[in-house]
Amino acid sequence: MVDMTISKNIVHIGASEKDLKLFESQYVLKSGMSYNSYVIKDEKNVVLDTIDERVTDVWLEKLKQALEGKKPDYLIVSHMEPDHAYNIGMLTEKYPEMKIVGNAFTFNILSNFFTVNNLEARKVVVKEGDVLDIGEHKLQFFMAPMVHWPEVMVTYEQTEKILFSADAFGKFGALDAEEEWLPEARRYYIGIVGKYGMQVQALLKKAATLDIKMICPLHGPILKENLGYYLDKYNTWSSYEPEEEGVYIACASIYGNTLKAAEKMAEILKEKGEKNVVVADLARTDWAEAVANAFCYSKLIVAASSYNAGVFPPMEHFLRRLQERNYQKRTVGVIENGSWAPSAGKCMKAILQEMKEIKLVEPMVTIKSRMKEENMAQMEELAKELLKKK
């Protein structure tokens, strides 16, 4: 079980939904999902965010235990997405004297979801750098727009030096999932926040000015050690730099002939000294994992069958999802297959050319149904060009 202990007067009251199979109705979950919420007990008692509908009952019981018979004085709303804000309406009715802390954009969106009695008198509108003094603890607010909604803000607790980071530094998976942080954190970041690298960079610059001892996200484990590692990963991802030197070969094959070519391409690359080569069958791989892995490596080869005078749909879906997330700064090779009028290569290149700082490497390999000797020679040349030092 992941240790979610924070401190004597700061309590985690989150919960996991282990049976959930899809997050945001599109991301496949391998081990469920966690939703975090926190209570700070002081002269004034503060709840930081509510929780998803599916785990409301567990959250309410934990909230009751944490408050020990007292009432919350403030609810801080970091993010208005329903997986964190679902219970705002219920909580405001249950505690009619509780103040609601958010920024101006928070309350614009809040009114779309809830009708809160006496809202104007209960609103505490904060701006960049404002501090809420609740006794021993001092809560400072920093805006994080588009990480990954426009109203997002993070809260820095000055006394214990804790950053409540909203969706930043989160990951897929239930809290008791026995898995390392990186793969599911990468898949979560690239899938959900990947488009907004510039905004994440702005948040990282703010974080760099703070003395942070602990990071408490809205999804995933509390981060207590080696914080530089997590910050460095976020810096790499948000600056669109590769994590690793290597080649990711993404293949969309109908009957298996294009996949055989992709696997042969991997062999050739390894023979030429590239040790880090991964082949993915897009028709049988979770698309979000494929997209995250493409961001991980420094080079990409796309290999696809032609289909309806275009490209086999799993490849088009993959490339469009890369494009949505601002895929850039990569070297890319192309392999196409077609039995009578190959069209996949033209379509893949057209999409790749819409992306930033993509270096397309020649030759493009064109296969007519099945690999032949001339294709081997083309792949040898493509490997040679792809592996050239900059």
Secondary structure, DSSP 8 states (H G I E B T S, - for coil): ------BTTEEE--EEETT--EETTTEE-SS-EEE--EEE-SSS-EEE----GGGHHHHHHHHHHHHTT---SEEE-S--SHHHHTTHHHHHHH-TT-EEEE-HHHHHHHHHH---TTHHHHEEE--TT-EEE-SS-EEEEEE-TTSSSTT-EEEEETTTTEEE-TTTT--SB-TT--S-HHHHHHHHIIIIIGGGHHHHHHHHHHHTTS--SEEE-SSS--B-S-HHHHHHHHHHHHTT--SEEEEEEEEE-SSSHHHHHHHHHHHHHHHTT---EEEEEGGGS-HHHHHHHHHHEEEEEEEEEEETTEE-HHHHHHHHHHHHTT-EEEEEEEEEE-SSS--HHHHHHHHHTTSEEEEEEEEEEEESSS--HHHHHHHHHHHHHHT---
